[in-house]
Amino acid sequence: MNIQVKNKIENSDDLVIYRPRDIENIFNMSKNTAYALMHMNGFPSITIGRNLYVYKGDLIKWLEKNKRKELRF
């Protein structure tokens, strides 16, 4: 088991996974905008089959890293 996966398992808060509809609700954005965000280069999304996901911990880290940036889609 690689270290990154092991760390995620040990920190149960990181095991919370959001889907595009969750991102829509969290940020009060449209479905299309949520999908565009999750497909954006640098966004920590995971694709499994045809489904997109993002770990809560990765989303928080990404938000902290990009908090002063203006994102354009």
TACOR-V927484 format. One record per residue. PSI is psi in whole degrees, 0 to 359 (* if undefined). Layout:
BEGIN
psi={PSI,PSI}
END
This chain:
BEGIN
psi={130,161,320,315,317,316,321,320,321,329,94,333,327,345,350,128,134,145,171,322,330,318,320,311,318,315,3,57,168,164,314,321,321,316,320,318,314,339,354,140,128,344,135,45,158,134,124,111,239,9,141,141,160,133,142,314,319,323,316,316,318,319,317,318,327,18,336,5,147,124,134,138,*}
END
